[in-house]
Amino acid sequence: MSLSSEELDRFEQIRLLELLERVALELGKIRGGDRKAAKVGIRMRSERPGFAWYEETKTEVLSHYGATSRCAQRLKRGEVLTIQRLDREQTTRARVVWQEQNRGAEAVTAIEILGKVNFWD
């Protein structure tokens, strides 16, 4: 049985999208491997035309494939950032996987490292 978007009201569409996002996050945890709590100073930078910014923050959780940190900028899933380690001045590209939707000053943000193996080692 399949439903078209016309058969779902707006509230049901939102609930379905949230459920699919949660499933995707859980599947990502399987891929993510071991995670560990670790504070590493980083600079997150966006070079999006018309909205370039950077912010220094610390990671909260690291995995082989990414990290979580707090970020004051509101980001969209799929947005690509430059991440720089402040202790080693290494840089890499990362994709925003998820960002907590809260009204506070900073939101927990999950990123996936692109193309760099062992960035946290």
N, C-alpha and C positions, 0 to 999 in steps of 0.2 A: 504494500500500500504506500502510495506517495501523495504528498500534499503540495499544492502549488502555493506560492506566496500570497495569491489572492484569497486562498482559503484560510489563511492565518491572519488574525488581527495583529496590529502593531505590537502589543504587549507580548503575544505569543511568539512573534518573530524575535523579539529581544531576548526572551527567555531561552529560546532555542539556540540563538547565537552564543549566549553566555554558557550554556551547557556544552556546546561544541568547543568553546575556548577552554573550558575546564578539562575536557577530555584530552584535548591537544596538549595542555600543560602536563597532565598526568603521564601521557605517552612520552613527553619530553623528559620527564624525570627518569624514565627507564633508560633512555639514551644518555642522559646526563652523567651517569656514573656516580662515583663517590663525590660527596659534597663535604666541605669542611668550613666551619666558621673561621674567618680570617679577615683582619683589617689591613688592607693594602691601599695606600694613598693613590688616587687616580685623578686624572683630569679628563672629563668627558667634554667632547667638542663636536658641535654641529656646524657645518658650512653650508647649510641650506640657504639658497639665495633669498635675500631679504630678511633673514632671521638667523644670522650667525651668532653663536654664543659659545661660552665655555664655562665650566663649573668644576671646582675641585671638591672631591668628596672621598669617601672610603668605601671599600667593598664591605659587605657583611658576610656573604657566603661565596665560596669559590668552588667551581668544578672544572674539570678538564676542558669543558666546552664553553664556559661562560662564568657569569657572576651575578650577584644582586648587590645593589647599592641604593642609596637614597639620592633623589634628584629633585630639585625645585622646578625644573622645566617640565611642562606637559608634553609628553612624547607619544607618537603613534606607533603601533605595532608595525614592524618592517622598516622603520626609519633607521638609516645607517649613520653611525657616529664614529669619530676617531677617539680611541681610548689610549691614554698615555700613563704608564706607571711612573709615579713621581720618584720612587726609590732607584730606578734603573734607567729612567728616561727612554724606555722602549715604547713603541707605539704600534697599534694595530687597528683594524676596522672591526666594528661590532654592530650587530643588528639588534634592535629593541624587540624582545620577545613578548614582554608583558609589562604593564605598569599599573600599580594599584591605583584605583580611582577613588581618591579621598579628597577632602577639601583642605587638608593641612598644608603646611608650608613645603613639605617634602613628601615625595611618594616613593615607595619601594619600587625599584625598576630592575627587571631582569634583562640581561643582554647575552647574546650568543657571539662568541669570538669567531671572526671570519678569517680563514686562511692562515692563521698563525698557530703552529703546534706548540704546546707547552708554554704558553704566554705567561702563566702564573708560576711556573717552576723557576 
